[in-house]
Amino acid sequence: MASTVVAKSWEGRHDQDILSAVLRWHHQVILPDSKLSARADYSGLLGFCCDAGVERNNGRIGAAQGPEALRNQLKNLAWHNGDQQIIDFGDVKVSDSDMEAGQALLALQVGAALTKVSRLLVVGGGHETAYASFCGLRRALPTGSKIGIINLDAHFDLRCPDDRGPSSGTPFYQIQELVGADSFHYFCLGVAKESNTEALFKRANQWSVQYYTDTELNQLPPPQINNVLQKFCHNCDALYLTIDMDVLPHYQAPGVSAPASRGVSLQLIETLISIVSACAENCRYGLPLVEISELNPNYDQQQVTARTAAILAAQLLQKNNFDPIVK
């Protein structure tokens, strides 16, 4: 079973000074039923509270609490985005391990939210979130739109579903089955060879998936990465950027299902986000959908992973120049 959970008003720190000069994120978050201003630029936040995908994938459960942990760290960050506001669309909550029902509901919520905001951040949950997010974006865009998927992740997540069904390891396999080989445009950055079998590398190569391993990313100069991503994004109508927190080193993101022994540095992940955002300027619908998954508070010592995720979320939701998608 899956249900929607209405967002609560954000509360946080208040500093004694002129309010416009001491704004924090909680000051700029509104609820969907708030009166919208014609002058403001709106981005959105939507949670997916689900552990079923990670459980099916034999991982460490706890990511269902990820959206709440992210909000708690994000609320007191200093605000530097002018008159932009964030609409908190609440959560989709999965119970009874009915992941498929949760994905279907999340896809509907994503599609609806994208008509109201210029960019939507979806927060998982395991990486099964990605299949639902993509379906929602595909529903919101005009039929036939070319979507470029960019995944910052230690894993391809191209596993074939087993007898338990889809999981956090299968979302991009499912997307390829949904859209077909000719419409599957997927780039995975940060792949750990030690965490992906030969079968997964073979499938990625057969499906013309572009990828960099974590070792390659850590050695390549950013301008070279930029050139490759620009070519990948050429002729895309929209980009979808999804970040699995396990792409980061274990000391930067211990609170995930499968911590990375090597990983990709936070500084480089921030650079990659900037590169993707720049690439989106050449796409008709820009970068309407971004995502953070696998934030697991159960294993997050001193909220290190949640703090890192909040920094990334703030960068992902910074003011942009694209209008909401209107069908």
C-alpha positions in Angstrom: 0.0 0.0 0.0 1.1 3.6 -0.7 -0.2 6.9 0.6 0.7 10.6 0.5 1.8 12.4 3.6 1.1 16.1 3.7 4.1 18.3 4.4 4.4 20.2 7.7 5.4 23.8 8.0 9.2 24.1 8.4 10.6 25.5 11.7 14.1 26.5 12.3 16.6 29.0 13.7 15.8 32.8 13.8 18.6 35.3 14.0 18.3 38.7 15.5 18.8 41.0 12.6 17.0 42.4 9.5 15.0 39.4 8.3 15.9 39.8 4.6 19.6 39.5 5.6 19.4 36.4 7.8 17.1 34.2 5.8 17.5 30.4 6.1 15.9 27.7 4.1 13.0 27.2 6.5 12.0 30.8 5.8 11.5 30.2 2.1 9.7 26.8 2.2 6.0 27.0 1.6 3.2 24.3 1.3 1.3 23.5 -1.9 -1.9 25.3 -0.7 0.0 28.6 -0.1 -0.8 31.6 -2.2 1.8 31.8 -5.0 3.4 35.0 -6.1 3.8 36.0 -9.7 7.2 37.4 -8.9 8.7 34.3 -7.3 10.6 31.4 -8.9 9.4 28.1 -7.4 11.3 24.9 -7.0 9.9 21.8 -5.2 10.8 19.0 -2.8 9.1 15.6 -2.7 10.0 12.6 -0.5 9.8 8.9 -1.2 9.7 7.0 2.1 10.5 3.4 1.0 12.7 0.6 2.2 11.3 -2.2 0.0 13.7 -1.7 -2.9 16.8 -1.9 -0.7 15.4 -4.9 1.2 14.8 -6.8 -2.0 18.3 -5.9 -3.0 19.7 -7.4 0.2 20.9 -4.0 1.4 20.8 -2.1 4.8 17.3 -0.7 5.3 16.6 2.7 6.8 16.4 5.0 3.7 12.7 5.4 4.2 13.7 8.0 6.9 16.0 9.8 4.4 13.5 12.6 3.4 13.0 13.6 7.0 16.7 13.6 7.8 17.4 15.8 4.7 14.7 18.3 5.7 16.2 18.5 9.2 19.6 19.4 7.9 18.4 21.7 5.1 16.1 23.9 7.2 18.8 25.9 8.9 21.2 26.4 6.0 21.7 30.0 5.1 19.6 31.2 2.2 21.2 32.9 -0.8 18.7 32.5 -3.6 16.8 35.8 -3.5 13.0 35.6 -4.0 13.0 31.9 -5.0 10.7 29.7 -2.8 10.6 26.0 -2.3 7.3 24.1 -2.3 7.3 21.1 -0.1 5.0 18.6 -1.6 5.3 16.2 1.3 6.0 12.4 0.9 4.9 9.3 -0.7 5.0 6.6 1.9 5.2 2.9 1.2 4.0 0.3 3.6 3.5 -3.5 3.4 6.5 -3.6 1.0 4.3 -2.6 -1.9 7.1 -0.9 -3.8 5.3 -0.9 -7.1 2.2 0.9 -5.7 4.6 3.5 -4.2 6.4 4.0 -7.5 3.1 4.4 -9.4 1.9 7.0 -6.9 5.3 8.8 -6.9 5.2 9.0 -10.7 1.8 10.7 -10.5 3.0 13.1 -7.9 6.2 14.0 -9.8 4.2 14.6 -13.0 1.8 16.9 -11.2 4.5 18.8 -9.3 6.5 19.5 -12.5 3.6 21.7 -13.8 4.1 24.0 -10.8 7.8 24.3 -10.3 10.8 25.0 -12.5 12.8 22.2 -10.8 11.8 19.3 -8.5 14.0 17.5 -6.1 12.9 14.0 -5.3 14.4 12.5 -2.1 14.4 8.7 -1.5 14.3 6.0 -0.3 16.4 3.5 -2.2 17.3 4.0 -5.8 14.1 2.3 -6.9 13.0 6.0 -6.6 14.6 6.6 -10.0 12.2 4.5 -12.0 9.2 6.3 -10.6 10.8 9.7 -11.0 11.7 9.0 -14.6 8.1 7.9 -15.3 6.7 11.1 -13.8 9.1 13.2 -15.9 8.2 11.3 -19.0 4.5 11.9 -18.3 5.0 15.6 -17.8 7.0 16.2 -21.0 5.6 16.2 -24.5 5.4 12.8 -26.1 8.6 11.8 -27.8 10.9 14.1 -25.7 14.5 12.9 -25.5 15.5 12.6 -21.9 19.1 12.3 -20.9 19.7 10.4 -17.7 22.8 11.3 -15.7 23.4 9.1 -12.6 26.2 9.8 -10.1 26.5 6.4 -8.5 28.9 3.6 -7.5 26.5 1.1 -9.2 25.0 0.8 -12.7 21.6 -0.3 -11.2 21.1 -2.3 -14.3 20.2 -5.6 -12.6 17.5 -7.7 -14.1 14.6 -8.1 -11.7 14.5 -11.5 -10.0 11.7 -13.6 -8.6 11.1 -10.9 -5.9 10.5 -8.3 -8.5 12.2 -4.9 -9.1 14.5 -3.5 -6.5 16.8 -0.6 -5.8 19.3 -2.3 -8.2 17.0 -2.5 -11.2 15.6 1.0 -12.0 17.7 1.7 -15.2 17.0 -1.8 -16.5 13.3 -1.1 -16.1 13.7 2.3 -17.8 15.4 0.7 -20.8 12.6 -1.9 -21.0 10.0 1.0 -20.8 11.5 3.3 -23.5 13.4 0.8 -25.7 17.0 0.8 -26.8 16.8 3.7 -29.2 15.4 6.1 -26.5 17.6 5.0 -23.6 20.1 7.7 -23.0 22.0 6.9 -19.9 25.4 8.1 -18.4 26.6 6.7 -15.1 29.5 8.5 -13.4 31.4 7.0 -10.4 31.0 3.3 -11.1 33.0 1.1 -8.7 34.4 -1.9 -10.5 34.5 -3.9 -7.2 30.8 -3.4 -6.8 29.5 -4.2 -10.3 29.8 -7.7 -11.8 31.1 -8.5 -15.3 27.5 -9.2 -16.3 26.6 -5.6 -15.5 29.5 -4.1 -17.4 28.6 -6.4 -20.4 24.9 -5.2 -20.2 26.1 -1.5 -20.0 28.2 -2.0 -23.1 25.5 -3.8 -25.0 23.1 -1.0 -24.3 25.6 1.7 -25.2 25.6 3.1 -21.7 28.3 5.8 -21.2 30.1 5.6 -17.9 33.2 6.6 -16.0 34.5 4.6 -13.1 35.3 6.3 -9.8 39.0 5.8 -10.6 38.7 7.5 -14.0 36.7 10.4 -12.6 39.3 11.0 -9.9 42.0 11.2 -12.6 40.3 13.1 -15.4 40.5 16.9 -15.6 37.0 18.5 -15.3 37.2 20.2 -18.8 37.5 16.8 -20.3 34.5 15.5 -18.4 32.6 18.6 -19.4 33.3 18.0 -23.1 32.1 14.4 -22.9 28.9 15.4 -21.0 28.2 18.2 -23.4 28.3 15.7 -26.3 26.0 13.3 -24.4 23.5 16.1 -23.7 23.5 17.3 -27.3 20.0 17.1 -28.8 18.4 16.1 -25.4 15.1 17.9 -24.7 15.5 17.5 -20.9 18.0 16.2 -18.4 17.3 14.1 -15.3 20.1 14.1 -12.7 20.0 11.4 -10.0 22.6 11.1 -7.2 23.0 8.0 -5.2 24.8 9.0 -2.0 26.9 5.9 -2.1 28.9 7.5 -4.9 30.8 9.5 -2.2 33.6 8.0 -0.1 32.5 6.1 3.0 33.8 8.9 5.3 31.7 11.5 3.5 28.6 9.3 3.3 28.6 6.4 5.9 24.8 6.5 6.1 24.0 4.5 2.9 23.1 1.0 2.1 26.5 0.1 0.7 29.3 2.6 1.7 32.0 3.2 -1.0 35.6 2.2 -0.2 37.0 4.6 -2.8 34.2 6.9 -4.0 34.2 10.3 -5.7 35.0 13.4 -3.6 32.4 15.9 -2.6 34.2 18.6 -4.4 34.1 16.7 -7.7 30.4 15.8 -7.2 29.7 19.5 -6.8 31.7 20.2 -10.0 29.7 17.6 -11.9 26.4 19.1 -10.7 27.6 22.5 -12.1 28.6 20.9 -15.4 25.2 19.2 -15.8 23.4 22.4 -14.9 25.5 24.2 -17.7 24.7 21.4 -20.1 21.0 21.9 -19.3 21.0 25.4 -20.6 21.2 24.0 -24.1 18.1 21.7 -23.6 14.6 22.9 -24.4 13.3 21.9 -21.0 16.5 22.2 -19.0 17.0 20.2 -15.9 13.5 19.9 -14.4 14.1 16.9 -12.2 16.9 16.1 -9.8 17.2 13.4 -7.1 19.0 12.2 -4.1 18.7 8.6 -2.9 20.0 6.1 -0.4 20.3 8.5 2.5 20.0 6.1 5.5 19.9 7.8 8.9 20.2 4.4 10.7 23.9 4.2 9.8 24.7 7.9 9.7 27.2 8.8 12.4 26.8 12.4 13.5 24.5 13.0 10.5 27.5 13.3 8.2 25.6 11.9 5.2 22.5 14.0 5.8 24.7 17.1 6.1 26.4 16.3 2.8 23.0 15.6 1.2 21.8 19.0 2.3 24.7 20.7 0.7 24.0 18.9 -2.5 20.3 19.6 -2.3 20.9 23.3 -1.9 23.1 23.3 -5.0 20.6 21.3 -7.0 17.7 23.6 -6.1 19.5 26.9 -6.7 17.6 29.4 -8.8 17.4 28.6 -12.5 15.8 30.2 -15.6 13.4 27.5 -16.8 9.6 27.7 -16.6 7.5 24.8 -15.2 6.5 22.1 -17.7 3.0 22.8 -18.8 1.2 20.0 -20.8 
